Amino acid sequence: MNTGSNKPGEAAVAAHGATVDESEHQGERELGSRAPEFIKARRALHLSWQVGVFVVGLAVVVAGIIMLPLPGPGWVVIFGGMAIWATEFVWAQLVLRWTKRKVTEAAQRALDPKVRRRNIILTSVGLVIIAVLAGIYLWKFGLVMPWKIEDQ
């Protein structure tokens, strides 16, 4: 990358030591802050902008972590908080790019016909085993519904 470039994203990439081959990642945005230019031009305003983005992202990530053991889309909310952070912080942008790359690779592996066939066979075998175990249980103990329990 050219250090004398006038592009704002390249300066942020060079400042953070990240190296991204632009021909390799043509669909991806440049790394760095996506704050409006008038905010980036004033240091105090940009710092307060970053603090605000961090606090909002942190609140969303914490809500996602709380949703992990509770009902709710915990992982989706956590990645939403990471996306909020990625609007301002290079480290979050890099984490999201890595995650996107890994998810894409996993989806490609899952679409492989050999892997799909194996997964279908394993699922079928698992369902047969569960059905056999349920049949043995019902044969041995019968089916007793909780609302038909007789007093003894």
Backbone torsions as a table, in degrees:
resi	resn	phi	psi	omega
1	MET	NA	148.7	-178.8
2	ASN	-85.1	121.7	-178.1
3	THR	-74.0	-17.3	179.5
4	GLY	-93.8	18.4	-177.0
5	SER	-73.2	151.4	177.7
6	ASN	-92.7	-1.3	-179.8
7	LYS	-76.0	129.1	-177.2
8	PRO	-66.5	-33.3	-177.9
9	GLY	-68.8	-34.6	-179.1
10	GLU	-67.8	-35.8	178.1
11	ALA	-64.0	-38.9	179.3
12	ALA	-67.6	-38.0	178.9
13	VAL	-64.8	-46.0	-179.3
14	ALA	-65.5	-36.6	-178.7
15	ALA	-68.6	-31.3	-177.6
16	HIS	-95.7	-1.0	175.3
17	GLY	76.4	12.0	180.0
18	ALA	-82.9	138.5	177.2
19	THR	-118.3	119.1	-179.8
20	VAL	-128.2	121.5	176.8
21	ASP	-77.0	113.2	-173.6
22	GLU	-65.2	-29.8	178.6
23	SER	-70.6	-25.8	-180.0
24	GLU	-78.3	-35.4	-175.3
25	HIS	-119.4	61.7	-176.1
26	GLN	-67.6	-31.4	-177.4
27	GLY	-82.0	-6.4	-176.2
28	GLU	-95.5	148.8	177.3
29	ARG	-75.7	164.5	175.9
30	GLU	-71.0	152.8	178.4
31	LEU	-77.1	150.9	175.3
32	GLY	126.6	-179.1	-175.8
33	SER	-66.4	141.3	175.6
34	ARG	-110.1	20.2	178.1
35	ALA	-68.2	151.7	176.5
36	PRO	-58.4	152.4	-175.4
37	GLU	-59.8	-38.1	-178.7
38	PHE	-66.4	-25.5	176.6
39	ILE	-78.7	-42.2	179.3
40	LYS	-64.5	-27.4	-177.2
41	ALA	-70.4	-22.9	-178.2
42	ARG	-113.1	117.7	-173.3
43	ARG	-59.1	-48.0	-177.7
44	ALA	-64.8	-41.1	179.6
45	LEU	-66.9	-39.3	179.4
46	HIS	-67.3	-39.8	178.3
47	LEU	-63.7	-42.8	178.5
48	SER	-67.5	-34.2	175.0
49	TRP	-60.9	-45.9	179.8
50	GLN	-63.7	-40.9	178.1
51	VAL	-62.2	-43.5	178.7
52	GLY	-62.1	-44.2	178.2
53	VAL	-63.2	-41.7	-180.0
54	PHE	-63.4	-44.0	-178.1
55	VAL	-65.6	-43.6	179.2
56	VAL	-64.8	-44.9	178.3
57	GLY	-62.0	-40.6	179.0
58	LEU	-63.2	-42.1	178.8
59	ALA	-61.6	-40.9	-179.8
60	VAL	-68.5	-42.8	179.1
61	VAL	-63.8	-42.5	178.8
62	VAL	-63.3	-40.8	176.8
63	ALA	-61.3	-39.6	177.5
64	GLY	-65.1	-40.1	178.4
65	ILE	-65.1	-38.2	177.5
66	ILE	-64.9	-34.6	-178.7
67	MET	-75.6	-12.8	-179.1
68	LEU	-59.0	-52.3	178.1
69	PRO	-84.1	-16.5	-179.3
70	LEU	-99.5	167.4	176.7
71	PRO	-64.4	135.5	179.0
72	GLY	143.7	162.4	-177.7
73	PRO	-82.5	70.0	-173.0
74	GLY	-54.8	-52.7	-176.3
75	TRP	-66.1	-36.9	178.6
76	VAL	-62.8	-42.6	-179.9
77	VAL	-67.7	-39.5	178.0
78	ILE	-61.5	-45.2	178.5
79	PHE	-68.1	-28.6	173.1
80	GLY	-64.3	-41.8	175.8
81	GLY	-64.4	-38.5	176.1
82	MET	-63.7	-37.5	178.3
83	ALA	-65.8	-36.5	175.6
84	ILE	-63.1	-46.1	177.8
85	TRP	-62.0	-35.5	-176.6
86	ALA	-67.7	-15.3	175.6
87	THR	-70.5	-14.9	-175.4
88	GLU	-129.9	-28.5	-171.2
89	PHE	-115.0	131.7	-177.6
90	VAL	-64.2	-39.6	-178.0
91	TRP	-61.0	-37.7	178.7
92	ALA	-71.3	-35.0	176.6
93	GLN	-63.2	-42.0	179.6
94	LEU	-66.9	-39.7	177.7
95	VAL	-63.7	-43.0	179.7
96	LEU	-67.4	-37.0	177.1
97	ARG	-64.6	-42.9	178.6
98	TRP	-62.5	-44.6	-179.9
99	THR	-62.6	-44.3	179.4
100	LYS	-61.7	-41.3	179.1
101	ARG	-63.0	-44.5	-179.2
102	LYS	-66.8	-39.4	179.2
103	VAL	-66.4	-40.1	177.9
104	THR	-63.8	-43.0	177.3
105	GLU	-61.8	-42.5	179.5
106	ALA	-65.2	-39.1	178.5
107	ALA	-65.4	-39.9	177.7
108	GLN	-64.2	-41.2	177.6
109	ARG	-64.5	-39.2	-178.8
110	ALA	-68.0	-26.9	179.6
111	LEU	-83.4	-8.2	177.9
112	ASP	-63.0	128.7	-176.3
113	PRO	-57.1	-37.9	179.8
114	LYS	-65.6	-42.2	179.7
115	VAL	-67.4	-41.1	178.6
116	ARG	-62.4	-43.7	179.2
117	ARG	-61.3	-44.7	179.4
118	ARG	-62.1	-43.6	-179.5
119	ASN	-64.3	-39.5	178.5
120	ILE	-65.6	-42.5	178.9
121	ILE	-63.9	-46.2	179.8
122	LEU	-62.5	-40.6	178.4
123	THR	-64.5	-42.8	179.5
124	SER	-63.6	-44.8	178.3
125	VAL	-61.8	-42.6	178.6
126	GLY	-61.8	-42.1	178.5
127	LEU	-65.8	-37.9	177.4
128	VAL	-64.5	-42.9	179.0
129	ILE	-62.3	-43.5	179.1
130	ILE	-64.1	-41.6	179.5
131	ALA	-64.4	-40.9	178.6
132	VAL	-64.5	-45.8	179.4
133	LEU	-62.7	-40.6	177.7
134	ALA	-65.3	-39.5	178.0
135	GLY	-63.9	-42.4	178.2
136	ILE	-62.9	-42.9	179.3
137	TYR	-61.7	-48.2	-179.2
138	LEU	-64.8	-36.9	178.8
139	TRP	-65.4	-39.5	-176.8
140	LYS	-79.4	-42.3	-172.7
141	PHE	-112.0	-15.3	-179.2
142	GLY	78.3	177.2	-179.2
143	LEU	-107.7	112.1	179.8
144	VAL	-117.3	118.6	179.2
145	MET	-83.1	143.4	-176.2
146	PRO	-61.7	-29.3	-178.1
147	TRP	-84.2	-1.3	178.1
148	LYS	-113.3	24.8	-180.0
149	ILE	-75.5	126.4	-179.5
150	GLU	-90.2	143.9	177.0
151	ASP	-73.9	140.7	179.4
152	GLN	-110.9	NA	NA
